[in-house]
C-alpha cells in the first residue's frame, strides 16, 4: 500500500549552507521539492530580515514584467508558454536581467506616451474637420458686410438684437464652435440661456458617426454647436460654460477662404499623423514581439528567485555570519536526494566548502506527508477537506477510492446515466494533456480535477444500474425472465392441484385488473435472475414495495459493514502508536456493542433470505418485530426465526450490557492505575531542553520510563513540576463523552445510511416521471406526425436528463456520499488534526501571467 495507507516517516534536518552557495542549494531543493522549511525568525518582522532587499528587487522585476504582459496583451500579441520550466537565474545574471528589463520599460513607456499623444492629436484634428463641415451649413456669408461680421437670416427681424444699433455701439459679433457630448446638450443650452440672458444664438447638429473621445478613448455620439454672441463679456461667459461642460472648442474661421485654408491644412496634417502613427505602432509591436519571446521564462525565473529569498529569510546565521542554518522537515525516504541536492548546489556555485545536513532528534509533531498521483489526488482531497490526517495515522483515502464511488453508485444506480457519466469522464481522462482543459473556467476545472472520481462513479453506477436493472427508468431483459406466466393457468395443472392452488382461467383474466403470480405454484418461479433484479418487476404494481424492502435492507447491511470496518481500522492505529490497552478497553467493546446488536440484525436478514423460500414465505416472521422483541422480552412466546433464538439474544444483550461499562470506565481506570506513584515527564537532550506537556494518556504511559539521559536528570527537572499534567476527571469526562457519542452514534449512523435507499428511490422515480412525461408522449403519437414531434422530444429529454438527473441528482448523491464518509465512517478511527506537508517546490508556483506571484 505504500505511503497511501499511512503517512510517511518524517525527520527534522538541519542544513548548514555556506553564504556563497545558499542560493544555488535552495534552487536545487526547489526543483526537487523535498523539504518544508521552518521559520527560525518568527520574532523578526518581514522588513528586518536579511534578504529583504533582494525580495524588493524581485517585486520590482515582477512589477515590470506585469507591465510588459499588460502591454503585450493590449497589442494582441500571443504569449508563448514554454513547455520546460527554466531554472532560477544565476546571481551573476540577475543584475543584467534587471538592467535589460528597466531599459525596456523606459523605452516602452516613452514610445507608448508618444503614441498616445499622436493619437490624441489625430482625434482632435478629425473632430475639427467634422466641426468645419457641419458649421458650414449654419451660417450664410453676406459679402456686403465686413469680414468680421456674419449675419443669421433671422437676425434682422429679432427685436432684442437690433443689428444697426449694436454696430453703432461698436460691438463685435463673435463665434464659439465645438463638440459636446450628446447627453449634455439639453443642460448646456439651459445654462447658456440663464447665464447670458438670451444674448446668444445656439445652433446644433448631430454627427452621423460616433467619434472616439481623445481624453477617455470611449466611442460616443457627439453634437456640433455654433454659438454667436455680441460683446466680450458674454464671450467670456460662453467660454467658461463650455469649459464647465467639457466641450471640445475649436477656432471658427471668419471667412470662406480661411475655412478652405484650414481644411486643406487639416487634411495634410491628418495624413502625416496617420503615417507617423503607423510607423510608431509598427516599432512598438516589434519591441513587444521581441519582449514576448522571453517574458514567459523571465516571469518563471523571477518567481523562483523570489521564492528562494523568501526561504532564505526563514534561515538564521551562525555566530560568524558566514553560514546559514536552516531547519527542514524531510521524509526519511528522501534524505539521500536531499544530500545530492546540496552537493549539486555547492558544485554549481564553485564553493570549496560544501553545504551539508544533520538530522535533529525532536519531540515535535511532524507534518503529514502522503504521496499522491493524478489518480489518487482527488480522493485524497476529499479526505483532506474534512481534516489533514494526524501524523502516521491510517489514511482513509486508500479505502475511499472504492467505497466513495460505490456508495455514490448505490444512490445513483442507473445503467444509462452511469454510462453517460463514464463517457464524459473518459473523455476528460483521454484529453487530460490538452492545454484548454488546464486553463478552463472554474466549474470546468473542478470537473477536470475530479475526472478520475467521475470515471469510477460512472463505472460503479453502471454496475449498480445492472443490479437494479434500471436504464433510463426502463428494465433490460438480458437473460429472460425467470417468472413463467403460463404456469398460472389451470389447463397446465392436474385437478388435484386445482383444489389446492389459486389458478387462472379465461374468466379470471378478463374480469380482474390485477393478476398475482404465486411463486409457490410449480413452474411459476424458475429461480433467481442471473444478474440483478428480474425485469418482470418493472411491470408489477407492487414494484416499489419490493424494491423498497430490498434497498432498505441493503442500505443497513452496507452501513453496518462500513462502520465496523472503520472501528477495525482504529485497531491498526492503536497497534502502530503502541497503545494496545486501547484495543482491549476501547476497540473490542466498541466492536462487541456494534456486532451484538446491529451485526445480529444483519444475521437475521441473511438468515431469513436463505432459510425461508416462496412456499414458507407467508409464515416467515417480521425481522423488525423480532428485533424489537429482542429488547422488550415479550411475555408471550413468538415463533421466531430459529430454535433457541431467545437464549442467543439474551447472551448478546448481556455481552452488550457488559461492554458499555468497560467502554465508559476501562480506559480512565487503567490510566489511573498506571499513574499512581509515577512522576511527571520531562525530556532532556544535549543542546536542547524540551519539557513537553503531552496528553494525560501519554504522561501516564511514559511516567516510569527513562528518556535518553536516565532517571537522575528527570527527577531533578520534575521536582518543581507537580502532577497537574494528569487529570483523572478530565480523562473520565472525555471517555464518557466519547462512549455516549459512540453508543448513540451506532443507532443514528445506522439510520443515516438509509439515505442510500432514499436517494436511490428518488433518482428512480425522477427518471420514471421524466420518461412518462416526455418520451412516452412522443412515442404514442401516430406515425404521420410522430417523427416530427419525436426529434424535439428526444432533444428536450436529453437536456433535462443531463441537467436534472446527471448534474443535480449527481451533486446530491455526491454530497451525501461525502457525508457518509466524513461523519459515519471516518469518526470511528480518523482524528484529522495534523498539518499538511507543504514542500518548497517550484512546481507549486503558478505559471500563469498574473499579478499573483506568491512563493511556494
C-alpha positions in Angstrom: 0.0 0.0 0.0 3.0 2.3 0.4 2.5 5.7 2.0 -1.1 5.9 0.9 -2.1 3.7 3.8 -0.2 5.7 6.4 1.7 9.0 6.1 5.5 8.8 5.6 8.0 8.9 8.3 9.4 12.4 8.7 12.6 13.7 10.3 13.8 17.1 11.2 17.1 18.0 9.5 19.4 21.0 10.0 21.0 22.4 6.9 24.3 24.2 7.1 24.6 26.4 3.9 27.6 28.4 3.1 26.7 32.1 2.3 28.1 31.8 -1.2 26.2 28.6 -2.0 22.9 29.1 -0.2 21.1 30.5 -3.3 22.2 27.6 -5.6 21.4 25.0 -2.9 17.9 26.3 -2.4 17.5 26.4 -6.2 18.3 22.7 -6.4 16.0 22.0 -3.5 13.2 23.9 -5.1 13.5 22.0 -8.3 13.1 18.7 -6.5 10.5 19.7 -3.8 11.9 17.6 -1.0 11.7 19.6 2.2 9.4 22.0 4.1 11.3 24.9 5.8 10.7 26.0 9.4 10.8 29.7 10.1 13.6 30.3 12.5 13.0 34.1 12.6 9.4 34.2 13.8 10.1 37.1 16.1 11.7 39.2 13.4 9.4 41.3 11.2 9.4 40.9 7.5 11.1 44.3 7.0 14.1 43.5 9.2 15.2 40.2 7.7 18.5 39.6 6.0 17.3 39.3 2.4 14.5 41.9 2.4 16.4 44.0 -0.2 16.6 41.1 -2.6 12.9 40.4 -2.2 12.1 44.0 -3.0 14.2 43.7 -6.1 12.2 40.7 -7.2 9.0 42.6 -6.6 10.3 45.4 -8.8 11.1 43.0 -11.5 7.6 41.4 -11.1 6.1 44.9 -11.5 8.0 45.5 -14.7 7.0 42.1 -16.1 3.4 42.6 -15.2 3.5 45.9 -17.1 5.1 44.1 -20.1 2.4 41.4 -20.1 -0.3 44.1 -20.0 1.2 45.9 -23.0 1.7 42.7 -24.9 -2.0 41.6 -24.3 -3.2 45.1 -25.3 -1.3 44.7 -28.6 -3.0 41.3 -29.1 0.4 39.5 -29.3 0.2 35.8 -28.3 2.2 34.9 -25.2 4.2 31.8 -25.9 4.4 29.5 -22.8 7.4 27.2 -22.9 6.9 23.5 -22.0 10.0 23.2 -19.9 10.3 25.4 -16.7 13.6 27.4 -16.8 15.8 27.2 -13.7 16.3 30.1 -11.3 18.7 32.6 -12.8 22.3 32.6 -11.5 23.3 35.5 -9.3 25.6 36.9 -12.0 22.8 37.3 -14.4 20.3 39.0 -12.1 21.7 42.5 -12.4 22.0 42.1 -16.2 18.4 41.0 -16.4 17.3 43.9 -14.1 19.0 46.4 -16.3 17.5 45.0 -19.5 14.0 45.0 -18.1 14.4 48.6 -16.8 15.6 49.8 -20.1 12.8 48.0 -21.9 10.3 49.5 -19.6 11.6 53.1 -20.1 11.6 52.6 -23.9 8.1 51.2 -23.9 6.8 54.0 -21.8 8.3 56.7 -24.0 7.0 55.0 -27.2 3.6 54.5 -25.7 3.5 58.0 -24.4 4.4 59.4 -27.9 1.8 57.1 -29.5 -0.9 58.4 -27.2 0.0 62.0 -27.9 -0.1 61.3 -31.7 -3.4 59.5 -31.4 -4.9 62.3 -29.3 -3.8 65.0 -31.8 -5.2 62.9 -34.6 -8.6 62.5 -32.9 -8.7 66.3 -32.3 -7.9 67.1 -35.9 -10.6 64.7 -37.1 -13.1 66.4 -34.7 -12.1 69.8 -36.1 -12.7 68.6 -39.7 -16.2 67.4 -38.7 -16.9 70.6 -37.0 -15.9 72.7 -40.0 -18.0 70.5 -42.3 -21.2 70.8 -40.2 -20.9 74.5 -39.2 -20.6 75.4 -42.9 -24.3 74.9 -43.2 -25.2 77.0 -40.2 -24.3 80.5 -41.4 -24.7 82.1 -44.8 -22.0 84.6 -45.6 -23.1 88.0 -46.8 -20.4 89.6 -48.9 -21.6 93.2 -48.2 -20.7 93.1 -44.6 -17.2 93.5 -43.2 -15.3 90.3 -42.9 -15.6 90.4 -39.1 -19.4 90.3 -39.2 -21.7 87.5 -40.0 -25.5 87.6 -40.3 -28.1 85.0 -39.5 -31.3 85.1 -41.5 -33.5 85.8 -38.5 -31.1 88.4 -37.0 -32.7 91.5 -38.6 -36.2 90.6 -37.5 -35.2 90.0 -33.9 -36.4 92.8 -31.7 -34.0 92.1 -28.9 -31.0 92.3 -31.2 -31.0 95.5 -33.4 -28.0 94.9 -35.6 -27.6 98.5 -36.7 -27.8 99.7 -33.0 -25.2 97.2 -31.9 -23.0 98.2 -34.9 -23.2 101.9 -33.9 -22.2 100.9 -30.3 -19.1 99.3 -31.7 -20.0 95.8 -30.5 -18.3 93.0 -32.4 -20.1 89.7 -33.4 -18.2 86.7 -32.0 -18.4 82.9 -32.5 -17.6 79.8 -30.4 -17.8 76.4 -32.0 -17.0 72.9 -31.0 -18.4 69.5 -30.0 -20.3 68.4 -26.9 -21.4 65.0 -25.6 -24.9 64.0 -26.6 -26.1 63.7 -23.0 -25.1 67.2 -22.0 -26.8 69.1 -24.8 -30.0 70.0 -23.0 -28.4 71.1 -19.8 -25.8 73.1 -21.8 -28.4 75.0 -23.7 -30.3 75.9 -20.5 -27.2 77.1 -18.8 -26.3 79.4 -21.8 -29.8 80.9 -21.7 -29.8 81.6 -18.0 -26.2 82.9 -17.8 -26.3 85.0 -21.0 -29.9 86.1 -20.6 -30.7 85.2 -24.1 -28.0 87.3 -25.8 -26.7 84.2 -27.6 -27.8 82.2 -30.6 -27.0 78.5 -30.5 -27.2 76.1 -33.4 -26.8 72.3 -33.1 -26.4 69.4 -35.4 -25.8 65.7 -34.6 -22.8 64.0 -36.2 -23.7 61.0 -38.4 -21.0 58.8 -36.9 -19.7 58.2 -33.4 -16.2 59.5 -32.6 -13.6 58.4 -30.1 -13.1 60.8 -27.2 -9.4 61.9 -27.2 -9.3 62.1 -23.4 -11.0 58.8 -22.4 -10.9 56.7 -25.6 -14.7 56.0 -25.5 -16.6 55.9 -28.7 -19.7 58.2 -28.1 -22.2 60.3 -30.1 -21.3 64.0 -30.5 -23.2 67.2 -31.3 -21.6 70.1 -33.2 -22.6 73.5 -31.8 -22.1 77.1 -33.0 -22.7 79.9 -30.6 -22.9 83.5 -31.8 -22.8 86.4 -29.3 -22.3 90.2 -29.1 -19.7 91.6 -26.7 -16.6 90.4 -24.9 -18.2 89.9 -21.5 -20.8 87.5 -22.9 -18.0 85.8 -24.8 -16.1 85.1 -21.6 -19.2 83.6 -20.0 -19.8 81.4 -23.0 -16.2 80.1 -22.9 -16.4 79.3 -19.2 -19.6 77.4 -19.6 -18.0 75.4 -22.5 -15.1 74.5 -20.2 -17.5 73.5 -17.4 -19.3 71.0 -19.7 -16.0 69.7 -21.1 -16.8 70.8 -24.6 -14.1 70.4 -27.2 -13.8 74.0 -28.5 -12.1 74.7 -31.8 -11.4 78.1 -33.6 -14.1 79.2 -36.0 -12.9 80.7 -39.4 -14.1 84.2 -40.2 -14.1 83.8 -44.0 -14.7 81.2 -46.6 -11.1 81.5 -47.8 -9.8 81.0 -44.3 -12.1 78.0 -43.8 -10.7 76.4 -47.0 -7.1 77.0 -46.0 -7.8 75.5 -42.6 -9.5 72.5 -44.2 -6.6 71.9 -46.5 -4.1 72.2 -43.7 -6.0 69.7 -41.6 -6.1 67.1 -44.3 -2.4 67.4 -44.8 -1.7 67.1 -41.1 -4.1 64.2 -40.7 -2.3 62.3 -43.4 1.1 63.0 -41.8 -0.2 61.9 -38.4 -1.6 58.6 -39.9 1.9 57.9 -41.4 3.8 58.7 -38.2 1.3 56.8 -36.0 1.5 53.7 -38.2 5.3 53.7 -38.0 5.2 54.2 -34.2 2.8 51.3 -33.8 4.9 49.1 -36.0 8.0 49.9 -34.0 6.1 49.3 -30.7 4.8 46.0 -32.0 8.4 44.9 -32.9 9.6 45.8 -29.4 6.7 43.9 -27.8 7.1 40.8 -30.1 10.8 40.6 -29.1 9.9 41.0 -25.4 7.1 38.4 -25.7 9.7 35.7 -26.7 11.4 35.8 -23.4 8.7 37.1 -21.0 7.5 33.6 -20.0 10.9 32.4 -19.0 11.6 35.6 -17.1 8.3 35.5 -15.2 9.1 32.0 -14.1 12.7 32.9 -13.2 11.7 35.9 -11.1 9.1 33.8 -9.3 11.7 31.2 -8.5 14.2 33.8 -7.4 11.6 35.5 -5.1 10.7 32.1 -3.6 14.3 31.3 -2.8 14.8 34.6 -1.0 11.6 34.0 1.0 13.1 30.7 2.2 16.5 32.3 2.9 14.7 34.8 5.1 13.5 31.9 7.2 17.1 30.8 7.9 19.3 32.0 10.7 23.0 33.0 10.6 25.7 31.4 12.8 28.0 33.4 15.0 30.5 34.2 12.2 27.8 35.3 9.8 29.4 33.1 7.2 27.0 30.2 7.3 23.2 30.0 7.0 21.4 27.5 9.2 18.0 26.1 8.2 15.7 23.6 9.8 13.5 21.5 7.4 11.1 18.6 7.6 12.0 15.9 5.2 10.7 12.4 4.5 13.2 9.8 5.6 13.0 8.2 2.1 14.2 11.5 0.5 17.3 12.1 2.7 19.6 10.7 0.1 18.1 13.0 -2.6 18.4 15.9 -0.1 22.2 15.3 0.2 22.5 15.1 -3.5 20.7 18.4 -4.0 23.0 20.1 -1.5 26.1 18.7 -3.3 24.7 19.8 -6.7 24.1 23.3 -5.4 27.6 23.5 -3.9 29.1 22.2 -7.1 27.3 24.8 -9.3 28.4 27.7 -7.1 32.0 26.5 -7.2 32.4 26.7 -3.4 35.4 25.0 -1.8 33.4 24.1 1.4 30.3 22.1 0.6 27.0 22.5 2.4 25.8 19.6 4.5 22.9 18.4 6.7 22.4 16.9 10.1 19.4 15.1 11.5 18.0 16.6 14.7 16.1 14.4 17.2 12.8 16.2 18.2 9.6 15.6 20.0 7.6 17.9 17.9 4.8 16.5 15.7 5.9 16.4 12.1 3.7 17.4 9.2 1.7 14.8 7.3 3.2 13.7 4.0 1.1 11.5 1.7 2.4 11.0 -1.8 -0.4 11.0 -4.4 -0.6 10.8 -8.2 -3.2 12.1 -10.6 -5.5 9.2 -9.9 -5.4 9.3 -6.1 -5.1 13.1 -5.7 -8.8 13.7 -6.0 -9.8 11.1 -3.3 -7.1 12.5 -1.0 -8.5 16.0 -1.4 -11.9 14.7 -0.3 -10.3 13.3 2.9 -8.2 16.5 3.5 -11.3 18.7 3.2 -12.5 17.0 6.4 -9.1 17.4 8.1 -5.5 16.7 7.3 -4.6 13.4 8.9 -2.6 13.3 12.1 1.0 12.1 11.8 1.2 8.4 10.9 -2.4 7.6 11.5 -4.4 5.4 9.0 -5.3 7.3 5.9 -9.0 6.8 4.8 -8.2 7.9 1.2 -6.9 4.4 0.3 -10.3 2.8 1.0 -12.3 5.9 -0.2 -11.1 5.1 -3.7 -13.5 2.1 -3.7 -16.1 3.0 -1.0 -16.8 6.5 -2.2 -17.8 5.8 -5.8 -19.6 2.6 -4.7 -21.8 4.4 -2.1 -22.4 7.1 -4.7 -23.5 4.5 -7.2 -25.9 2.9 -4.7 -27.7 6.2 -4.6 -27.3 6.9 -8.4 -27.8 3.4 -9.7 -28.9 3.7 -13.3 -27.1 2.0 -16.2 -27.8 4.7 -18.8 -27.0 7.7 -16.6 -23.9 6.0 -15.2 -22.7 5.2 -18.8 -23.1 8.9 -19.8 -21.1 10.0 -16.8 -18.5 7.4 -17.5 -18.1 8.6 -21.2 -17.8 12.2 -20.0 -15.1 11.3 -17.5 -13.3 9.1 -20.0 -13.3 12.0 -22.5 -11.6 14.2 -19.8 -9.1 11.5 -19.0 -8.1 10.8 -22.6 -7.6 14.6 -23.2 -6.1 15.4 -19.9 -3.0 16.9 -21.5 -5.0 19.4 -23.6 -4.0 22.9 -22.6 -7.5 24.3 -22.8 -8.7 21.9 -20.1 -5.9 23.1 -17.7 -6.8 26.7 -18.3 -10.6 26.4 -18.4 -13.0 28.2 -16.1 -13.6 27.3 -12.5 -16.5 25.0 -12.9 -15.0 23.1 -15.8 -11.6 22.9 -14.0 -13.4 21.4 -11.0 -14.8 18.6 -13.2 -11.3 18.2 -14.8 -9.6 17.8 -11.4 -12.1 15.2 -10.3 -12.1 13.3 -13.6 -10.9 10.0 -12.1 -13.6 10.3 -9.4 -16.2 10.8 -12.0 -14.8 7.9 -14.0 -15.2 5.5 -11.1 -18.5 6.9 -10.1 -19.8 6.4 -13.6 -18.4 2.9 -13.7 -19.8 1.8 -10.4 -23.2 3.4 -11.4 -23.2 1.1 -14.4 -22.7 -1.8 -12.1 -25.4 -0.8 -9.6 -27.7 0.0 -12.6 -27.3 -3.6 -13.8 -28.1 -4.8 -10.3 -31.2 -2.6 -10.1 -31.9 -3.5 -13.8 -32.6 0.2 -14.4 -31.7 2.0 -17.6 -33.3 5.4 -18.0 -36.1 4.1 -15.8 -36.7 1.0 -18.0 -35.6 -2.6 -17.3 -33.5 -4.6 -19.7 -34.3 -8.2 -20.4 -30.8 -9.6 -21.0 -31.3 -13.2 -19.8 -35.0 -13.7 -20.0 -37.4 -13.5 -17.0 -37.4 -16.4 -14.5 -41.1 -16.0 -13.9 -43.5 -18.0 -16.1 -47.0 -16.6 -16.6 -48.4 -19.6 -18.4 -47.8 -21.8 -15.4 -50.6 -19.9 -13.6 -53.3 -21.2 -16.0 -55.4 -24.1 -14.8 -55.1 -26.0 -18.0 -51.5 -26.8 -17.2 -52.2 -28.4 -13.9 -53.9 -31.6 -12.6 -57.4 -31.5 -11.0 -55.8 -32.2 -7.6 -53.6 -29.1 -7.9 -56.8 -27.1 -8.9 -58.2 -27.7 -5.4 -55.0 -26.8 -3.6 -53.9 -23.7 -5.6 -55.4 -20.5 -6.8 -55.0 -20.7 -10.6 -56.1 -18.6 -13.5 -58.6 -19.2 -16.3 -60.1 -17.1 -19.0 -62.8 -15.7 -16.7 -60.2 -14.6 -14.1 -58.0 -12.9 -16.7 -60.9 -11.0 -18.2 -62.6 -9.8 -15.0 -59.6 -8.9 -12.9 -57.5 -5.8 -13.5 -54.7 -7.0 -11.3 -53.3 -10.6 -11.5 -50.9 -12.0 -8.9 -48.2 -14.6 -9.7 -47.9 -17.2 -6.9 -44.3 -18.4 -6.7 -45.4 -21.4 -4.6 -47.1 -22.9 -7.7 -44.8 -25.2 -9.6 -43.3 -23.8 -12.7 -44.2 -20.1 -12.0 -40.8 -19.1 -10.4 -37.9 -20.9 -12.0 -35.1 -19.5 -9.9 -33.3 -16.2 -9.4 -32.3 -13.9 -12.2 -28.6 -14.3 -13.1 -27.7 -10.6 -12.6 -29.7 -8.1 -10.5 -33.5 -7.6 -10.4 -35.8 -9.7 -12.7 -37.1 -7.4 -15.5 -40.7 -8.6 -14.8 -40.7 -6.4 -11.7 -40.8 -3.3 -14.0 -44.4 -4.4 -14.9 -45.6 -5.3 -11.4 -47.8 -3.0 -9.4 -46.0 -3.9 -6.2 -42.7 -3.0 -7.7 -42.0 -0.1 -5.3 -42.9 -2.3 -2.3 -40.4 -5.0 -3.4 -37.6 -2.6 -4.3 -38.0 -0.5 -1.1 -37.7 -3.6 1.0 -34.6 -4.8 -0.9 -32.9 -1.4 -0.9 -33.6 -0.6 2.7 -32.1 -3.9 3.9 -29.2 -3.4 1.5 -28.5 0.1 3.0 -28.5 -1.2 6.5 -26.1 -4.0 5.6 -23.7 -1.7 3.8 -23.8 0.9 6.6 -23.0 -1.6 9.4 -20.2 -3.2 7.4 -18.8 0.3 6.6 -18.9 1.4 10.2 -17.5 -1.9 11.5 -14.6 -1.6 9.1 -13.9 1.9 10.5 -13.7 0.5 14.0 -11.3 -2.2 12.8 -9.1 0.4 11.2 -8.8 2.1 14.6 -7.1 -1.1 15.9 -4.3 -0.5 13.3 -3.8 3.0 14.7 -3.6 1.6 18.3 -1.0 -1.0 17.2 1.1 1.5 15.4 1.2 4.0 18.3 1.8 1.2 20.8 -1.4 1.7 22.7 -2.5 -1.9 23.0 -4.7 -1.1 26.0 -6.9 0.9 23.7 -7.6 -2.3 21.7 -8.9 -4.2 24.8 -10.6 -1.3 26.6 -12.0 0.7 23.6 -11.9 -1.1 20.2 -13.1 -4.5 21.4 -16.0 -3.2 23.5 -17.0 -1.0 20.5 -17.0 -4.0 18.2 -19.0 -6.1 20.6 -21.5 -3.3 21.1 -21.8 -2.9 17.3 -21.9 -6.6 16.3 -24.1 -7.9 19.2 -26.9 -5.5 18.2 -26.5 -4.4 14.6 -24.4 -7.3 13.4 -27.1 -9.6 14.7 -29.6 -7.6 12.7 -27.6 -8.4 9.5 -27.5 -12.0 10.5 -31.3 -12.1 10.8 -31.7 -10.5 7.3 -29.4 -13.1 5.7 -30.9 -15.9 7.7 -34.4 -15.0 6.5 -33.3 -14.7 2.9 -31.6 -18.1 3.0 -33.9 -20.2 5.1 -37.4 -19.2 4.0 -38.5 -20.0 0.5 -41.5 -19.0 -1.6 -43.6 -21.8 -0.1 -42.8 -20.8 3.5 -42.7 -17.0 3.0 -46.2 -16.5 4.4 -45.3 -17.9 7.8 -41.9 -16.1 8.0 -41.7 -13.7 11.0 -41.0 -10.0 10.6 -37.4 -9.0 11.2 -38.5 -5.7 12.6 -40.8 -7.3 15.2 -38.2 -9.9 16.2 -35.5 -7.1 16.6 -37.9 -5.1 18.8 -38.8 -8.2 20.9 -35.1 -8.7 21.5 -35.1 -5.7 23.8 -38.7 -5.9 25.2 -38.7 -9.6 26.3 -42.4 -10.2 25.5 -44.4 -12.4 27.8 -46.0 -14.5 25.1 -43.8 -16.7 23.0 -43.3 -16.0 19.3 -42.4 -18.3 16.5 -39.0 -16.8 16.0 -36.6 -17.3 13.1 -34.9 -20.4 14.6 -34.9 -22.5 17.7 -33.1 -21.2 20.7 -33.4 -17.6 19.4 -34.4 -16.2 22.9 -31.2 -17.6 24.5 -28.9 -16.3 21.8 -30.5 -12.9 22.0 -30.2 -12.8 25.8 -26.5 -13.7 25.6 -26.0 -10.9 23.0 -27.7 -8.4 25.3 -25.6 -9.4 28.3 -22.4 -9.0 26.2 -23.7 -5.6 25.1 -24.5 -4.6 28.6 -21.1 -5.6 29.9 -19.2 -3.8 27.1 -20.8 -0.5 28.0 -19.2 0.0 31.5 -15.9 -1.3 30.1 -16.2 1.3 27.4 -17.0 4.0 29.9 -14.6 3.3 32.7 -12.0 0.9 31.4 -9.5 3.3 29.9 -9.7 6.0 32.7 -9.2 3.4 35.5 -6.3 1.8 33.6 -4.6 5.1 33.2 -5.2 6.0 36.8 -3.6 2.7 37.9 -0.6 3.4 35.7 -0.2 6.9 37.0 -0.3 6.1 40.8 3.1 6.6 42.2 4.6 7.9 38.9 6.4 11.2 38.5 5.8 13.7 35.7 7.5 13.5 32.4 10.5 15.6 31.2 12.8 15.3 28.2 16.4 16.4 28.3 18.9 16.1 25.5 22.2 17.6 24.7 21.9 21.0 23.1 18.1 21.2 23.5 15.8 21.2 26.5 12.2 20.4 25.7 9.6 20.0 28.5 6.6 19.0 26.6 3.1 18.9 28.2 1.7 15.9 26.5 -1.8 14.4 26.8 -2.6 12.8 30.1 -2.7 9.4 28.4 1.0 9.7 27.2 2.0 11.1 30.6 0.6 8.0 32.3 2.1 5.6 29.9 5.6 7.1 29.9 5.6 8.1 33.5 8.1 5.4 34.6 10.3 5.4 31.5 13.8 6.7 31.3 14.3 9.1 28.5 17.9 9.3 27.0 19.8 10.6 30.0 18.3 8.4 32.7 16.2 9.0 35.7 18.5 11.3 37.7 18.2 14.3 35.4 14.5 13.7 35.0 13.9 13.7 38.8 15.9 16.9 39.2 13.9 18.6 36.5 10.5 17.3 37.5 10.5 18.1 41.2 9.3 21.6 40.6 6.5 20.4 38.3 3.6 18.7 40.1 1.4 16.1 38.6 -1.1 18.6 37.3 -0.5 17.2 33.9 -2.5 14.1 34.7 -6.2 15.0 35.4 -8.3 11.9 36.1 -11.5 13.9 36.0 -10.7 15.3 32.6 -9.8 11.8 31.2 -13.0 10.3 32.6 -15.2 13.0 31.2 -13.5 12.7 27.8 -14.0 9.0 27.7 -17.6 9.2 28.9 -18.4 11.7 26.2 -16.8 9.6 23.5 -18.6 6.5 24.7 -22.0 8.2 24.8 -21.4 9.6 21.3 -20.4 6.2 20.0 -23.3 4.3 21.5 -25.9 6.8 20.3 -24.0 7.2 17.1 -24.3 3.5 16.3 -28.1 4.0 16.2 -28.2 7.3 14.4 -25.4 6.4 12.0 -27.1 3.2 11.0 -30.3 5.2 10.3 -28.2 7.7 8.4 -27.2 5.0 5.9 -30.9 4.8 4.9 -30.2 7.8 2.7 -28.7 5.2 0.3 -32.3 3.8 -0.1 -34.0 7.2 -0.1 -31.8 8.8 -2.8 -31.9 5.6 -4.9 -35.7 5.7 -4.7 -35.8 9.4 -5.6 -33.5 9.0 -8.5 -35.5 6.1 -9.9 -38.8 8.0 -9.5 -37.5 11.2 -11.1 -36.2 9.2 -14.0 -39.6 7.4 -14.4 -41.5 10.7 -14.2 -39.3 12.2 -16.9 -39.8 9.2 -19.2 -43.6 9.2 -18.7 -44.0 13.0 -19.3 -41.7 13.2 -22.4 -40.7 10.1 -24.1 -43.9 8.2 -23.6 -45.9 11.1 -25.0 -43.6 11.4 -28.0 -43.7 7.6 -28.8 -47.5 7.4 -28.6 -48.1 10.0 -31.4 -49.2 8.4 -34.7 -46.7 7.8 -37.4 -47.8 10.8 -39.5 -46.6 13.5 -37.1 -44.7 11.2 -34.7 -41.3 11.6 -36.4 -41.5 15.4 -36.5 -42.5 15.5 -32.8 -40.1 12.9 -31.6 -36.9 14.8 -32.5 -37.6 17.8 -30.3 -39.0 15.5 -27.6 -35.7 13.5 -27.6 -33.7 16.7 -27.5 -35.7 18.0 -24.5 -35.4 14.6 -22.8 -31.6 14.7 -23.2 -31.3 18.2 -21.9 -33.4 17.5 -18.8 -31.7 14.2 -18.2 -28.3 15.9 -18.2 -29.2 18.9 -16.1 -31.7 17.3 -13.6 -30.7 13.6 -13.3 -27.0 13.8 -14.0 -25.9 17.2 -12.6 -28.5 18.0 -9.9 -29.1 14.4 -8.7 -25.4 13.6 -9.2 -24.4 16.5 -7.0 -26.9 15.5 -4.4 -25.6 11.9 -4.3 -22.0 13.2 -4.2 -22.7 15.4 -1.2 -24.5 12.5 0.7 -21.6 10.1 -0.1 -19.2 12.7 1.3 -21.3 13.0 4.5 -21.3 9.2 5.0 -17.6 9.1 4.8 -16.9 12.1 6.9 -19.4 11.5 9.7 -20.3 7.9 9.8 -17.0 6.2 8.7 -14.1 8.5 9.5 -15.2 9.4 13.0 -14.6 5.7 14.1 -10.8 6.0 13.7 -9.7 9.2 12.0 -8.7 12.2 14.1 -7.6 14.5 11.2 -5.7 17.0 13.4 -2.5 17.1 11.5 -0.8 19.7 9.4 -0.1 19.2 5.7 3.4 18.8 4.4 3.9 21.8 2.1 7.3 21.3 0.4 9.4 24.1 -1.0 8.8 23.3 -4.6 8.9 25.4 -7.8 6.2 23.1 -9.3 3.7 24.8 -6.9 4.4 28.2 -8.4 1.7 29.4 -10.8 2.9 29.5 -14.4 0.1 31.9 -15.4 0.8 35.6 -16.4 -0.9 37.2 -13.4 -0.3 39.6 -10.6 -0.4 36.8 -8.0 3.2 36.0 -7.7 3.4 34.3 -4.4 6.2 32.0 -3.2 5.7 28.3 -2.6 
